């Protein structure tokens, strides 16, 4: 009986992860894409360094995920064009003494993106819109508070793009 248990245990142990696959499970229409070129993002809003912050957030999210490599324009399988469409603010909490004076604000950023096949210009492999939010306290210097909150909102929106392209949702 002991002679049968060990081979049976080995067989079960070896087949228990038979469905596991290294790397992410890409959507079917993106299986051939291995590397993505990400040019400088465009911005429809007036905000200092918004294009660079957006591009850095998207690149960092792809590097962290690891499903796709970041490539250059000539050797990549696809090009991801990102546009910072809007930055909206909403009051979350007002001062106890003055309802027009904000204590806490919510920033919502909207990124429009399109993944293009460079071998067929104008052909979109995938496209979408990513909208994410972050909250911040309105300090004495509101401009600095907004500038400090923007990278967090962009990082959240970038992770949403990577999730869509890597996992399909």
GUZAZA-986528 format. One line per field, with one value per atom (N, C-alpha, C): residue number from 1; residue in three letters; chain; atom name; x, z, y. Coordinates in Angstrom, 1 decimal. Atoms other than C-alpha are relative to their C-alpha. Layout:
k: (NUM|...)
r: (ALA|...)
c: (A|...)
a: (CA|...)
xx: (X|...)
zz: (Z|...)
yy: (Y|...)
This chain:
k: (1|1|1|2|2|2|3|3|3|4|4|4|5|5|5|6|6|6|7|7|7|8|8|8|9|9|9|10|10|10|11|11|11|12|12|12|13|13|13|14|14|14|15|15|15|16|16|16|17|17|17|18|18|18|19|19|19|20|20|20|21|21|21|22|22|22|23|23|23|24|24|24|25|25|25|26|26|26|27|27|27|28|28|28|29|29|29|30|30|30|31|31|31|32|32|32|33|33|33|34|34|34|35|35|35|36|36|36|37|37|37|38|38|38|39|39|39|40|40|40|41|41|41|42|42|42|43|43|43|44|44|44|45|45|45|46|46|46|47|47|47|48|48|48|49|49|49|50|50|50|51|51|51|52|52|52|53|53|53|54|54|54|55|55|55|56|56|56|57|57|57|58|58|58|59|59|59|60|60|60|61|61|61|62|62|62|63|63|63|64|64|64|65|65|65|66|66|66|67|67|67|68|68|68|69|69|69|70|70|70|71|71|71|72|72|72|73|73|73|74|74|74|75|75|75|76|76|76|77|77|77|78|78|78|79|79|79|80|80|80|81|81|81|82|82|82|83|83|83|84|84|84|85|85|85|86|86|86|87|87|87|88|88|88|89|89|89|90|90|90|91|91|91|92|92|92|93|93|93|94|94|94|95|95|95|96|96|96|97|97|97|98|98|98|99|99|99|100|100|100|101|101|101|102|102|102|103|103|103|104|104|104|105|105|105|106|106|106|107|107|107|108|108|108|109|109|109|110|110|110|111|111|111|112|112|112|113|113|113|114|114|114|115|115|115|116|116|116|117|117|117|118|118|118|119|119|119|120|120|120|121|121|121|122|122|122|123|123|123|124|124|124|125|125|125|126|126|126|127|127|127|128|128|128|129|129|129|130|130|130|131|131|131|132|132|132|133|133|133|134|134|134|135|135|135|136|136|136|137|137|137|138|138|138|139|139|139|140|140|140|141|141|141|142|142|142|143|143|143|144|144|144|145|145|145|146|146|146|147|147|147|148|148|148|149|149|149|150|150|150|151|151|151|152|152|152|153|153|153|154|154|154|155|155|155|156|156|156|157|157|157|158|158|158|159|159|159|160|160|160|161|161|161|162|162|162|163|163|163|164|164|164|165|165|165|166|166|166|167|167|167|168|168|168|169|169|169)
r: (UNK|UNK|UNK|UNK|UNK|UNK|UNK|UNK|UNK|UNK|UNK|UNK|UNK|UNK|UNK|UNK|UNK|UNK|UNK|UNK|UNK|UNK|UNK|UNK|UNK|UNK|UNK|UNK|UNK|UNK|UNK|UNK|UNK|UNK|UNK|UNK|UNK|UNK|UNK|UNK|UNK|UNK|UNK|UNK|UNK|UNK|UNK|UNK|UNK|UNK|UNK|UNK|UNK|UNK|UNK|UNK|UNK|UNK|UNK|UNK|UNK|UNK|UNK|UNK|UNK|UNK|UNK|UNK|UNK|UNK|UNK|UNK|UNK|UNK|UNK|UNK|UNK|UNK|UNK|UNK|UNK|UNK|UNK|UNK|UNK|UNK|UNK|UNK|UNK|UNK|UNK|UNK|UNK|UNK|UNK|UNK|UNK|UNK|UNK|UNK|UNK|UNK|UNK|UNK|UNK|UNK|UNK|UNK|UNK|UNK|UNK|UNK|UNK|UNK|UNK|UNK|UNK|UNK|UNK|UNK|UNK|UNK|UNK|UNK|UNK|UNK|UNK|UNK|UNK|UNK|UNK|UNK|UNK|UNK|UNK|UNK|UNK|UNK|UNK|UNK|UNK|UNK|UNK|UNK|UNK|UNK|UNK|UNK|UNK|UNK|UNK|UNK|UNK|UNK|UNK|UNK|UNK|UNK|UNK|UNK|UNK|UNK|UNK|UNK|UNK|UNK|UNK|UNK|UNK|UNK|UNK|UNK|UNK|UNK|UNK|UNK|UNK|UNK|UNK|UNK|UNK|UNK|UNK|UNK|UNK|UNK|UNK|UNK|UNK|UNK|UNK|UNK|UNK|UNK|UNK|UNK|UNK|UNK|UNK|UNK|UNK|UNK|UNK|UNK|UNK|UNK|UNK|UNK|UNK|UNK|UNK|UNK|UNK|UNK|UNK|UNK|UNK|UNK|UNK|UNK|UNK|UNK|UNK|UNK|UNK|UNK|UNK|UNK|UNK|UNK|UNK|UNK|UNK|UNK|UNK|UNK|UNK|UNK|UNK|UNK|UNK|UNK|UNK|UNK|UNK|UNK|UNK|UNK|UNK|UNK|UNK|UNK|UNK|UNK|UNK|UNK|UNK|UNK|UNK|UNK|UNK|UNK|UNK|UNK|UNK|UNK|UNK|UNK|UNK|UNK|UNK|UNK|UNK|UNK|UNK|UNK|UNK|UNK|UNK|UNK|UNK|UNK|UNK|UNK|UNK|UNK|UNK|UNK|UNK|UNK|UNK|UNK|UNK|UNK|UNK|UNK|UNK|UNK|UNK|UNK|UNK|UNK|UNK|UNK|UNK|UNK|UNK|UNK|UNK|UNK|UNK|UNK|UNK|UNK|UNK|UNK|UNK|UNK|UNK|UNK|UNK|UNK|UNK|UNK|UNK|UNK|UNK|UNK|UNK|UNK|UNK|UNK|UNK|UNK|UNK|UNK|UNK|UNK|UNK|UNK|UNK|UNK|UNK|UNK|UNK|UNK|UNK|UNK|UNK|UNK|UNK|UNK|UNK|UNK|UNK|UNK|UNK|UNK|UNK|UNK|UNK|UNK|UNK|UNK|UNK|UNK|UNK|UNK|UNK|UNK|UNK|UNK|UNK|UNK|UNK|UNK|UNK|UNK|UNK|UNK|UNK|UNK|UNK|UNK|UNK|UNK|UNK|UNK|UNK|UNK|UNK|UNK|UNK|UNK|UNK|UNK|UNK|UNK|UNK|UNK|UNK|UNK|UNK|UNK|UNK|UNK|UNK|UNK|UNK|UNK|UNK|UNK|UNK|UNK|UNK|UNK|UNK|UNK|UNK|UNK|UNK|UNK|UNK|UNK|UNK|UNK|UNK|UNK|UNK|UNK|UNK|UNK|UNK|UNK|UNK|UNK|UNK|UNK|UNK|UNK|UNK|UNK|UNK|UNK|UNK|UNK|UNK|UNK|UNK|UNK|UNK|UNK|UNK|UNK|UNK|UNK|UNK|UNK|UNK|UNK|UNK|UNK|UNK|UNK|UNK|UNK|UNK|UNK|UNK|UNK|UNK|UNK|UNK|UNK|UNK|UNK|UNK|UNK|UNK|UNK|UNK|UNK|UNK|UNK|UNK|UNK|UNK|UNK|UNK|UNK|UNK|UNK|UNK|UNK|UNK|UNK|UNK|UNK|UNK|UNK|UNK|UNK|UNK|UNK|UNK|UNK|UNK)
c: (A|A|A|A|A|A|A|A|A|A|A|A|A|A|A|A|A|A|A|A|A|A|A|A|A|A|A|A|A|A|A|A|A|A|A|A|A|A|A|A|A|A|A|A|A|A|A|A|A|A|A|A|A|A|A|A|A|A|A|A|A|A|A|A|A|A|A|A|A|A|A|A|A|A|A|A|A|A|A|A|A|A|A|A|A|A|A|A|A|A|A|A|A|A|A|A|A|A|A|A|A|A|A|A|A|A|A|A|A|A|A|A|A|A|A|A|A|A|A|A|A|A|A|A|A|A|A|A|A|A|A|A|A|A|A|A|A|A|A|A|A|A|A|A|A|A|A|A|A|A|A|A|A|A|A|A|A|A|A|A|A|A|A|A|A|A|A|A|A|A|A|A|A|A|A|A|A|A|A|A|A|A|A|A|A|A|A|A|A|A|A|A|A|A|A|A|A|A|A|A|A|A|A|A|A|A|A|A|A|A|A|A|A|A|A|A|A|A|A|A|A|A|A|A|A|A|A|A|A|A|A|A|A|A|A|A|A|A|A|A|A|A|A|A|A|A|A|A|A|A|A|A|A|A|A|A|A|A|A|A|A|A|A|A|A|A|A|A|A|A|A|A|A|A|A|A|A|A|A|A|A|A|A|A|A|A|A|A|A|A|A|A|A|A|A|A|A|A|A|A|A|A|A|A|A|A|A|A|A|A|A|A|A|A|A|A|A|A|A|A|A|A|A|A|A|A|A|A|A|A|A|A|A|A|A|A|A|A|A|A|A|A|A|A|A|A|A|A|A|A|A|A|A|A|A|A|A|A|A|A|A|A|A|A|A|A|A|A|A|A|A|A|A|A|A|A|A|A|A|A|A|A|A|A|A|A|A|A|A|A|A|A|A|A|A|A|A|A|A|A|A|A|A|A|A|A|A|A|A|A|A|A|A|A|A|A|A|A|A|A|A|A|A|A|A|A|A|A|A|A|A|A|A|A|A|A|A|A|A|A|A|A|A|A|A|A|A|A|A|A|A|A|A|A|A|A|A|A|A|A|A|A|A|A|A|A|A|A|A|A|A|A|A|A|A|A|A|A|A|A|A|A|A|A|A|A|A|A|A|A|A|A|A|A|A|A|A|A|A|A|A|A|A|A|A|A|A)
a: (N|CA|C|N|CA|C|N|CA|C|N|CA|C|N|CA|C|N|CA|C|N|CA|C|N|CA|C|N|CA|C|N|CA|C|N|CA|C|N|CA|C|N|CA|C|N|CA|C|N|CA|C|N|CA|C|N|CA|C|N|CA|C|N|CA|C|N|CA|C|N|CA|C|N|CA|C|N|CA|C|N|CA|C|N|CA|C|N|CA|C|N|CA|C|N|CA|C|N|CA|C|N|CA|C|N|CA|C|N|CA|C|N|CA|C|N|CA|C|N|CA|C|N|CA|C|N|CA|C|N|CA|C|N|CA|C|N|CA|C|N|CA|C|N|CA|C|N|CA|C|N|CA|C|N|CA|C|N|CA|C|N|CA|C|N|CA|C|N|CA|C|N|CA|C|N|CA|C|N|CA|C|N|CA|C|N|CA|C|N|CA|C|N|CA|C|N|CA|C|N|CA|C|N|CA|C|N|CA|C|N|CA|C|N|CA|C|N|CA|C|N|CA|C|N|CA|C|N|CA|C|N|CA|C|N|CA|C|N|CA|C|N|CA|C|N|CA|C|N|CA|C|N|CA|C|N|CA|C|N|CA|C|N|CA|C|N|CA|C|N|CA|C|N|CA|C|N|CA|C|N|CA|C|N|CA|C|N|CA|C|N|CA|C|N|CA|C|N|CA|C|N|CA|C|N|CA|C|N|CA|C|N|CA|C|N|CA|C|N|CA|C|N|CA|C|N|CA|C|N|CA|C|N|CA|C|N|CA|C|N|CA|C|N|CA|C|N|CA|C|N|CA|C|N|CA|C|N|CA|C|N|CA|C|N|CA|C|N|CA|C|N|CA|C|N|CA|C|N|CA|C|N|CA|C|N|CA|C|N|CA|C|N|CA|C|N|CA|C|N|CA|C|N|CA|C|N|CA|C|N|CA|C|N|CA|C|N|CA|C|N|CA|C|N|CA|C|N|CA|C|N|CA|C|N|CA|C|N|CA|C|N|CA|C|N|CA|C|N|CA|C|N|CA|C|N|CA|C|N|CA|C|N|CA|C|N|CA|C|N|CA|C|N|CA|C|N|CA|C|N|CA|C|N|CA|C|N|CA|C|N|CA|C|N|CA|C|N|CA|C|N|CA|C|N|CA|C|N|CA|C|N|CA|C|N|CA|C|N|CA|C|N|CA|C|N|CA|C|N|CA|C|N|CA|C|N|CA|C|N|CA|C|N|CA|C|N|CA|C|N|CA|C|N|CA|C|N|CA|C|N|CA|C|N|CA|C|N|CA|C|N|CA|C|N|CA|C|N|CA|C|N|CA|C|N|CA|C|N|CA|C)
xx: (0.8|0.0|0.9|-0.9|2.9|0.6|-0.6|4.3|-0.9|0.9|1.2|-0.3|0.3|0.8|1.0|-0.9|4.0|-0.1|0.3|3.5|-1.3|1.3|-0.1|0.1|-0.2|1.0|0.8|-0.8|3.6|-0.9|0.9|1.0|-1.0|0.9|-1.4|0.7|-0.8|1.3|0.4|-0.5|2.5|-1.2|1.1|-1.0|-0.8|0.8|-2.3|0.1|-0.2|-0.9|0.2|-0.1|-1.4|-0.6|0.6|-3.5|0.7|-0.7|-1.1|0.9|-0.8|0.6|0.8|-0.8|3.5|-0.4|0.3|2.8|-1.5|1.4|-0.6|-0.7|0.9|-3.5|-0.5|0.4|-3.8|-1.3|1.1|-6.9|0.4|-0.3|-7.1|0.5|-0.4|-6.8|1.4|-1.3|-3.5|1.0|-1.0|-1.7|1.3|-1.3|0.8|0.8|-0.7|1.7|0.9|-1.0|4.9|0.6|-0.6|6.2|-0.9|0.8|4.5|0.8|-0.6|5.8|-0.9|0.8|4.5|0.6|-0.5|5.1|-0.5|0.4|4.7|-1.5|1.4|1.1|-0.4|0.6|-1.1|-0.9|0.8|-3.0|-1.0|1.0|-6.3|-0.2|0.1|-5.9|1.2|-1.1|-3.7|0.5|-0.6|-1.6|1.5|-1.5|2.2|0.4|-0.6|4.0|-1.0|1.0|0.8|0.4|-0.4|2.1|1.0|-1.1|5.3|-0.5|0.5|3.5|-0.9|0.9|0.9|0.8|-0.8|3.5|0.8|-0.7|5.6|-0.9|0.9|2.6|-0.4|0.4|1.6|1.2|-1.2|5.2|0.2|-0.2|5.6|-1.0|1.0|2.3|0.3|-0.4|3.4|1.2|-1.2|6.8|-0.3|0.4|5.2|-0.8|0.8|2.7|0.9|-0.9|5.3|-0.5|0.5|3.0|0.6|-0.5|4.3|1.4|-1.2|7.8|-0.2|0.0|8.3|1.1|-0.9|9.9|0.1|-0.1|11.0|-1.0|1.0|9.0|0.2|-0.2|10.7|-0.1|-0.1|10.8|-1.2|1.1|7.5|-1.2|1.2|4.4|-1.2|1.1|2.0|0.4|-0.3|1.9|-1.2|1.1|-0.2|0.0|0.1|-1.3|-1.0|0.8|-2.7|-0.2|0.4|-4.5|-0.6|0.6|-5.2|-1.2|1.2|-8.8|-0.5|0.5|-9.9|0.5|-0.2|-9.2|-1.2|1.1|-12.3|0.1|-0.1|-12.6|-1.4|1.2|-15.4|0.2|-0.2|-15.8|-0.6|0.4|-16.0|-0.4|0.4|-16.0|0.3|-0.1|-16.5|0.4|-0.3|-15.4|-1.2|1.1|-17.6|-0.7|0.5|-17.9|-0.4|0.3|-18.0|-0.2|0.2|-19.6|0.6|-0.6|-17.9|1.5|-1.5|-14.4|0.2|-0.2|-13.3|1.1|-1.1|-11.3|0.5|-0.4|-11.2|-0.6|0.5|-11.5|0.3|-0.1|-11.8|0.5|-0.5|-9.8|-0.3|0.3|-11.0|0.7|-0.8|-8.7|-0.6|0.5|-9.9|1.1|-1.0|-7.4|-0.7|0.4|-8.4|1.2|-1.1|-6.2|-0.4|0.2|-5.8|1.3|-1.2|-3.5|-0.1|0.0|-2.5|1.1|-0.9|-0.9|0.9|-0.9|2.2|0.1|-0.1|2.2|-1.2|1.2|-1.3|-0.5|0.3|-1.5|-1.5|1.4|-4.9|-0.9|0.7|-5.9|0.1|-0.1|-6.8|-0.2|0.1|-6.1|-1.0|0.9|-8.0|0.0|0.1|-9.2|-0.9|0.9|-10.9|0.2|-0.1|-11.3|0.2|-0.2|-10.0|-0.2|0.3|-11.4|0.2|-0.3|-10.1|0.1|0.0|-10.2|1.0|-0.7|-8.2|-0.5|0.4|-8.9|1.2|-1.1|-6.7|-0.6|0.4|-6.9|0.4|-0.3|-7.1|0.7|-0.9|-4.2|0.0|-0.1|-3.3|0.4|-0.5|-1.6|-0.8|0.8|-4.3|0.7|-0.7|-2.1|0.9|-0.9|0.5|-0.7|0.8|-2.1|-0.5|0.4|-3.5|1.1|-1.2|-0.1|0.5|-0.4|0.7|-1.0|1.0|-2.5|-0.1|0.1|-2.2|0.7|-0.7|0.4|-0.8|0.8|-1.8|-1.2|1.2|-4.9|0.5|-0.5|-2.8|0.5|-0.4|-1.3|-1.2|1.2|-4.7|-0.6|0.5|-5.9|0.9|-0.9|-2.8|-0.1|0.2|-3.3|-1.2|1.3|-6.8|0.3|-0.3|-5.4|0.8|-0.8|-2.8|-0.8|0.8|-5.4|-0.9|0.8|-7.6|0.8|-0.9|-4.7|0.6|-0.6|-3.2|-0.9|1.0|-6.2|-1.3|1.2|-9.0|-1.2|1.1|-11.0|0.6)
zz: (0.0|0.0|0.0|0.0|0.8|-1.3|1.3|-2.6|-1.0|0.9|-4.3|0.4|-0.5|-2.1|-0.5|0.5|-3.1|-1.5|1.4|-6.9|-0.2|0.1|-6.4|0.4|-0.5|-4.4|-1.0|1.0|-7.0|-1.2|1.2|-9.8|0.3|-0.4|-7.9|0.1|-0.1|-7.1|-1.3|1.3|-10.7|-0.8|0.8|-12.2|0.7|-0.7|-9.6|-0.6|0.6|-11.5|-1.5|1.4|-15.0|-0.8|0.7|-16.0|0.2|-0.3|-14.7|-1.2|1.1|-17.2|0.5|-0.4|-16.6|-0.8|0.6|-17.4|0.1|0.0|-17.8|-1.1|1.0|-19.8|-0.8|0.8|-22.5|-0.8|0.9|-24.5|-1.3|1.2|-27.7|-1.1|1.1|-30.0|0.2|-0.3|-28.3|0.3|-0.3|-28.1|-0.8|0.8|-30.8|0.5|-0.5|-29.0|1.2|-1.0|-27.0|0.6|-0.4|-26.8|-0.4|0.3|-26.7|0.1|0.0|-27.6|0.5|-0.6|-25.5|-0.2|0.2|-26.9|1.1|-0.9|-24.9|-0.1|0.0|-23.8|-0.4|0.4|-25.1|1.2|-1.1|-22.8|-0.5|0.4|-23.3|1.1|-1.2|-19.9|0.2|-0.3|-18.8|1.4|-1.3|-16.0|-0.2|0.2|-15.5|0.0|0.1|-16.6|-0.1|0.1|-17.2|-1.0|1.0|-20.3|0.5|-0.6|-18.6|1.1|-1.1|-15.5|-0.5|0.5|-17.5|-0.7|0.7|-19.7|1.1|-1.0|-16.6|0.8|-0.7|-14.8|-0.8|0.9|-17.8|-0.2|0.1|-18.3|1.2|-1.3|-14.6|0.2|-0.2|-14.6|-0.9|0.9|-17.6|0.5|-0.5|-16.1|1.3|-1.2|-12.8|-0.3|0.4|-14.5|-0.6|0.6|-16.6|-1.2|1.1|-19.3|-1.3|1.2|-22.0|0.3|-0.1|-22.6|-0.6|0.6|-23.3|-1.1|1.1|-26.7|-0.6|0.7|-29.1|-1.2|1.1|-32.1|-1.1|1.2|-34.7|0.2|-0.2|-33.0|0.8|-0.8|-31.1|-0.8|0.7|-31.9|0.0|-0.1|-30.9|0.6|-0.6|-30.0|0.8|-0.9|-27.1|0.0|-0.1|-27.5|1.1|-1.2|-24.3|0.0|-0.1|-23.9|1.3|-1.3|-20.6|-0.4|0.5|-21.5|1.0|-0.9|-18.3|1.4|-1.5|-14.6|0.6|-0.6|-12.6|1.6|-1.5|-8.9|0.6|-0.7|-6.5|1.5|-1.5|-2.9|0.7|-0.8|-0.5|1.4|-1.4|2.8|0.1|-0.2|3.6|1.4|-1.4|6.5|0.8|-0.9|9.5|0.0|-0.2|9.5|-1.4|1.3|5.7|-1.0|0.9|3.3|-1.4|1.3|0.3|0.1|-0.2|1.8|0.2|0.0|1.0|0.9|-0.8|3.4|-0.7|0.7|1.3|-1.4|1.4|-2.5|-0.6|0.7|-4.9|-1.5|1.4|-8.2|-0.9|0.9|-11.1|-1.4|1.2|-14.1|-1.1|1.1|-17.5|-1.0|1.0|-19.8|-1.2|1.2|-23.4|-0.6|0.6|-25.0|-1.2|1.2|-28.2|-0.3|0.3|-29.0|-1.5|1.4|-32.6|-0.5|0.6|-34.8|-1.0|0.8|-36.4|-1.4|1.4|-39.4|-0.9|0.7|-40.3|0.6|-0.6|-39.5|-0.1|-0.1|-38.4|0.5|-0.5|-37.3|1.5|-1.5|-33.6|0.5|-0.6|-31.7|1.2|-1.1|-28.7|0.4|-0.4|-27.3|1.2|-1.2|-24.2|0.7|-0.9|-21.5|1.4|-1.4|-18.0|0.9|-0.9|-15.3|1.5|-1.4|-11.7|0.8|-0.9|-8.6|1.1|-1.3|-5.6|0.8|-0.9|-2.6|0.6|-0.6|-1.1|0.9|-0.8|1.6|-0.6|0.6|0.5|1.1|-0.9|2.3|-0.3|0.3|2.4|-1.5|1.4|-1.0|-0.9|0.8|-3.2|-1.2|1.2|-6.3|0.3|-0.4|-4.5|0.4|-0.4|-3.1|-1.2|1.3|-6.6|-0.7|0.6|-8.0|0.6|-0.7|-5.3|-0.2|0.2|-5.9|-1.4|1.4|-9.7|-0.2|0.3|-9.8|0.6|-0.6|-7.5|-0.9|0.8|-9.7|-1.4|1.3|-12.9|0.2|-0.2|-11.4|0.1|-0.1|-10.6|-1.4|1.4|-14.2|-0.9|0.8|-15.7|0.4|-0.4|-13.7|-0.6|0.7|-15.2|-1.4|1.4|-18.7|-0.1|0.0|-18.0|0.3|-0.3|-16.5|-1.2|1.2|-19.6|-1.1|1.0|-21.9|0.4|-0.5|-19.8|0.3|-0.4|-18.4|-0.7|0.7|-20.6|0.7|-0.8|-17.9|0.8)
yy: (-1.2|0.0|1.3|-1.2|2.4|0.2|-0.2|1.8|0.7|-0.7|3.1|1.4|-1.3|6.2|1.1|-1.0|7.9|0.3|-0.4|7.7|0.7|-0.7|8.7|1.5|-1.3|11.7|0.9|-0.7|12.7|0.4|-0.2|12.4|1.2|-1.0|14.6|1.4|-1.3|17.2|0.6|-0.5|17.4|0.5|-0.4|17.8|1.1|-1.0|20.3|1.4|-1.3|23.3|-0.2|0.2|22.0|1.1|-1.1|25.0|1.3|-1.3|27.6|0.3|-0.5|29.8|1.2|-1.1|32.1|1.3|-1.3|35.8|0.2|-0.3|37.5|-0.7|0.6|36.2|1.1|-1.2|38.8|-0.3|0.2|39.4|-0.6|0.8|37.3|1.0|-0.9|40.4|0.6|-0.6|41.4|-1.0|1.0|38.1|0.2|-0.2|39.1|1.2|-1.2|42.3|-0.4|0.3|41.9|1.3|-1.3|45.5|1.1|-1.2|48.9|1.2|-1.3|52.3|1.0|-1.0|55.1|1.4|-1.4|58.6|0.9|-1.0|61.8|0.2|-0.2|62.1|1.4|-1.3|64.9|0.5|-0.5|67.2|1.0|-1.0|69.1|1.0|-0.9|70.8|0.9|-0.8|73.6|-0.3|0.4|72.2|-0.2|0.2|72.4|-1.4|1.3|69.3|-1.1|1.0|67.4|-1.1|1.0|65.6|-0.9|0.8|64.4|-0.9|0.8|63.3|-1.2|1.0|61.4|-1.1|1.0|59.6|-0.8|0.7|58.7|-1.0|0.8|57.3|-1.3|1.1|55.1|-1.0|0.9|53.8|-0.7|0.7|53.0|-1.1|1.0|51.1|-1.2|1.1|49.0|-0.8|0.7|48.3|-0.8|0.7|47.3|-1.2|1.1|45.0|-1.1|1.0|43.3|-0.8|0.8|41.9|0.4|-0.5|44.1|0.7|-0.8|45.5|1.4|-1.4|49.2|0.0|0.0|49.6|1.4|-1.2|52.3|0.0|-0.1|53.6|-0.9|0.8|51.5|-1.5|1.4|48.1|-0.5|0.4|48.0|-0.6|0.6|45.9|0.8|-0.9|48.6|1.4|-1.3|52.3|0.4|-0.4|53.6|1.5|-1.4|57.2|0.4|-0.4|58.8|1.5|-1.4|62.1|0.3|-0.5|63.8|0.9|-0.8|65.0|1.0|-1.0|66.6|-0.3|0.1|67.3|0.8|-0.6|68.0|-0.1|-0.1|69.0|0.1|0.1|68.4|0.2|-0.2|69.6|-1.2|1.2|66.7|0.5|-0.5|68.6|1.5|-1.4|72.2|0.4|-0.5|74.3|0.1|-0.1|74.3|1.4|-1.3|78.0|0.7|-0.6|78.8|-1.2|1.1|76.4|0.1|-0.2|77.9|-0.2|0.2|77.3|-1.5|1.5|73.7|-0.4|0.6|71.6|-1.2|1.2|68.4|0.1|0.1|68.1|-1.3|1.2|65.3|0.4|-0.2|65.3|-1.2|1.1|63.3|0.3|-0.2|62.8|-1.0|0.8|61.4|-0.2|0.3|59.7|-0.7|0.7|58.8|-0.6|0.7|56.2|-0.8|0.8|54.3|-0.8|0.9|51.3|-0.2|0.0|51.5|-1.0|0.9|48.9|0.8|-0.9|50.6|-0.6|0.5|48.2|0.3|-0.4|49.3|1.4|-1.3|53.1|0.3|-0.3|54.2|-1.2|1.1|50.7|-0.1|0.1|50.6|-1.4|1.3|47.4|0.0|-0.1|48.7|1.5|-1.4|52.0|0.1|-0.2|53.4|1.3|-1.2|56.0|-0.5|0.4|55.7|1.2|-1.1|57.9|-0.5|0.3|57.8|1.2|-1.1|59.9|-0.2|0.0|60.9|1.2|-1.1|63.1|0.6|-0.7|65.7|1.2|-1.1|68.4|1.3|-1.3|72.0|0.8|-0.8|73.7|1.4|-1.4|77.3|0.3|-0.2|76.9|-1.1|1.0|75.2|-0.5|0.4|75.2|-1.2|1.0|73.1|-1.3|1.1|70.8|-0.8|0.7|70.1|-0.6|0.6|69.6|-1.3|1.2|67.1|-1.2|1.0|65.2|-0.6|0.4|64.9|-1.3|1.2|62.1|-1.3|1.2|59.8|-0.3|0.2|60.3|-0.6|0.5|59.7|-1.5|1.4|56.5|-0.9|0.9|55.1|-0.2|0.1|55.9|-0.8|0.8|54.4|-1.5|1.4|51.2|-0.6|0.5|51.0|-0.3|0.3|51.2|-1.3|1.2|48.5|-1.2|1.1|46.3|-0.4|0.3|46.6|-0.7|0.6|45.8|-1.3|1.2|43.1|-1.1|1.0|41.3|0.0|0.0|42.4|0.7|-0.7|44.2|1.1)
